[in-house]
Amino acid sequence: MSEIHRKPISRQVDLNLLDLFDTVFRTRNLTNAGTILGLSQPAMSHALARLREMYGDPLFVRLPQGLRPTPFAEQLAGPVAAALHIVRDTLEKARFDPATAQRTFRIAMTDIGEQVFLPTLIKFLWTHAPGIKIETKVTSTSAHALINDLSTGDIDLAVGFIPASKGIFQKTLFSDDYVCVVRRAHPVVRNALSLPDFMQLRHVVADVAGTGHASSVVKVLSANGMNDNIVLWVNHFLSIAPLIANTDLVATVPRNLANTFVKSWKLHAVEPPVKFPNFDITQYWHERYEHEPGNIWLRQMFETIFLEFKSEEKSPAAKSARPARRIDQPGRTS
């Protein structure tokens, strides 16, 4: 029979009958098989009659020792059991065991994420998931590109201060704020930074693609008449530390990043004399992977390791954990 005129499998075989055949074959007893399947004796007899008609074979004959399969039924038993096993597997969700899994996760993050968060992440993986590898990706420069990368699986998770994009889920990990960094031997700045001094200093701003940091900082500087004070723009936050260490420039950067600068470059972090907005570090994933076990574990793992940074939040406006939501559907949570 040609493929065009072949009947759908559902019209040729009743899956319930195959399950019945497998159960009767294993128990060799119609009553016991009915108990397992939750069917009455008449229902079992009727179903067995349909099976015999479907295959054109008695399948089972009654002997003093009980039901015995025919030679055809003996041949049928193996393929039927295998087919039922395959079908049952499709109904069971795949499991993800981080202790034994061998998998590479691709995470989009900025150089801030690599500098501040990767060390904690790698330590966690070495202890809890030694077979897991991480590949960082550059944060997409547009909302469309981010959605595409997440939907195709080119990126498993995006993490950072990223402008909201429709079509993806998000969950806030913690909130951060901004501080100013200068070199320790700065001729003007000591333990505090006054507004007059701040307005006289020359500023460097990091405009990192795919993030909202530059717009947040520049908006405040411009509102306070300091737009002309910005004398240097760089593409990466990690470029700022050596610049600050060797000049009298000032930079307004996320607090967690400033903490690493202070330790590694012997810089000085001071509170800004003007108010900068707090911002959320958020993880993003596509709805295609909302229920994928590996992606679920990855998101939960990030929530675990970011508790360390949540506990260090300085702002009284720091937000508590909130449920995940789709950005284009504010009321929908997961």
Residue pairs with C-beta under 8 A, 6 or more apart in sequence:
13 54
14 50
14 54
15 87
16 47
17 47
17 50
17 51
17 54
18 80
18 83
18 84
19 37
19 84
20 33
20 37
20 39
20 44
20 47
20 48
20 51
21 51
21 59
21 73
21 76
21 77
21 80
22 77
22 80
22 81
22 84
23 33
23 36
23 37
24 30
24 33
24 48
24 60
24 67
25 60
25 69
25 73
25 77
25 80
26 33
27 33
27 36
28 66
28 67
28 68
28 69
29 66
29 67
30 41
30 44
30 45
30 48
30 67
31 41
31 44
33 44
34 40
34 41
34 43
34 44
37 44
39 47
48 59
48 60
51 59
52 58
52 59
55 72
55 76
57 70
57 72
57 73
58 70
59 69
59 70
59 72
59 73
59 76
60 67
60 68
60 69
60 70
60 73
61 67
61 68
61 70
62 68
69 77
93 291
93 293
94 293
95 293
96 293
96 294
96 296
96 297
98 128
98 129
98 132
98 297
98 301
99 128
99 129
99 130
100 131
101 129
101 131
101 132
101 294
102 131
102 132
103 131
103 132
103 133
103 294
104 132
104 133
104 134
104 135
105 132
105 133
105 134
105 135
105 156
105 157
105 294
105 298
106 135
106 136
106 137
106 154
106 155
106 156
107 113
107 134
107 135
107 136
107 137
107 155
107 156
107 157
107 158
107 159
108 136
108 137
108 138
108 139
108 140
108 146
108 149
108 155
108 157
108 158
108 159
108 160
108 210
109 117
109 136
109 137
109 139
109 158
109 159
109 160
110 139
110 160
110 208
110 210
110 211
110 237
111 208
111 236
111 237
111 238
112 160
112 208
112 237
112 254
112 256
112 257
113 136
113 159
113 160
114 136
115 237
115 238
115 257
115 260
116 256
116 257
116 259
116 260
116 309
117 159
117 305
117 306
117 309
118 134
118 136
120 305
120 308
121 134
121 302
121 305
122 134
124 301
124 304
124 305
125 132
125 134
128 301
129 301
137 149
137 154
137 155
138 209
138 210
139 146
139 158
139 160
139 162
139 208
139 209
139 210
139 211
140 146
140 148
140 149
140 155
140 158
140 210
141 209
141 210
142 210
143 163
143 165
143 166
146 155
146 158
146 162
146 165
146 168
146 210
146 284
147 165
147 166
147 167
147 168
147 286
148 154
149 155
149 158
150 156
150 158
150 168
150 284
150 285
150 286
150 289
151 167
151 286
151 288
153 288
153 289
156 285
156 289
156 294
156 295
156 298
157 283
157 284
157 285
157 295
157 298
157 299
157 302
158 283
158 284
158 285
159 173
159 281
159 282
159 283
159 284
159 302
160 210
160 211
160 281
160 282
161 176
161 211
161 212
161 213
161 254
161 279
161 280
161 281
161 282
162 210
162 211
162 212
162 282
162 284
163 211
163 212
164 170
164 327
165 284
165 327
166 327
166 328
167 286
167 287
167 326
167 327
167 328
168 284
168 285
168 286
168 287
168 326
168 327
169 284
169 285
169 286
169 287
169 290
169 324
169 325
169 326
169 327
169 334
170 282
170 283
170 284
170 324
170 325
170 326
170 327
171 282
171 283
171 299
171 303
171 322
171 323
171 324
171 325
172 280
172 281
172 282
172 319
172 321
172 322
173 280
173 281
173 282
173 283
173 302
173 303
173 306
173 309
173 310
174 280
174 281
174 306
174 309
174 310
174 313
174 318
174 319
175 278
175 279
175 280
175 281
175 313
175 315
175 317
175 318
175 319
176 254
176 255
176 256
176 278
176 279
176 280
176 281
176 309
176 313
177 254
177 255
177 276
177 278
177 279
177 314
177 315
178 216
178 217
178 252
178 253
178 254
178 255
178 272
178 276
179 252
179 253
179 255
179 258
179 269
179 270
179 271
179 272
180 189
180 193
180 198
180 250
180 251
180 252
180 253
180 269
180 270
180 271
180 272
181 240
181 241
181 244
181 250
181 251
181 253
181 258
181 261
181 262
181 267
181 268
181 269
181 270
182 189
182 193
182 201
182 244
182 248
182 249
182 250
182 267
182 268
182 270
183 244
183 245
183 246
183 247
183 248
183 266
183 267
183 268
184 266
184 267
184 268
186 248
186 268
187 248
188 197
188 200
188 201
188 248
189 197
189 201
189 250
189 268
189 270
191 270
192 270
192 271
193 250
193 270
193 271
193 272
193 273
194 273
195 273
195 274
198 226
198 250
198 272
198 273
198 274
199 224
199 225
199 226
199 229
200 229
201 229
201 248
201 249
201 250
202 229
202 231
202 232
202 248
202 249
202 250
203 221
203 226
203 229
203 230
203 231
203 232
203 249
203 250
203 251
203 252
204 230
204 231
204 232
204 233
204 234
204 240
204 243
204 244
204 249
204 250
204 251
205 214
205 217
205 218
205 221
205 230
205 232
205 233
205 234
205 251
205 252
206 213
206 214
206 233
206 234
206 235
206 236
206 237
206 239
206 240
206 251
206 253
207 213
207 214
207 233
207 234
207 235
208 214
208 235
208 236
208 237
209 235
212 279
213 237
213 254
213 279
216 276
216 277
216 279
217 252
217 276
218 227
218 230
220 252
220 274
220 275
220 276
220 277
221 227
221 229
221 230
221 252
224 274
231 249
232 243
232 249
234 240
234 243
237 253
237 257
240 251
240 253
240 261
241 261
241 264
241 265
241 267
242 265
243 249
243 251
244 250
244 251
244 261
244 265
244 267
245 265
245 266
245 267
252 272
252 276
253 261
254 279
255 269
255 314
256 309
256 312
258 267
258 269
259 269
261 267
261 269
262 268
262 269
278 315
278 317
278 318
280 319
281 306
281 309
283 299
283 302
285 295
285 299
287 326
289 295
290 334
299 324
303 321
310 318
310 321
323 333
323 334
324 333
324 334
325 331
325 332
325 333
325 334
326 332
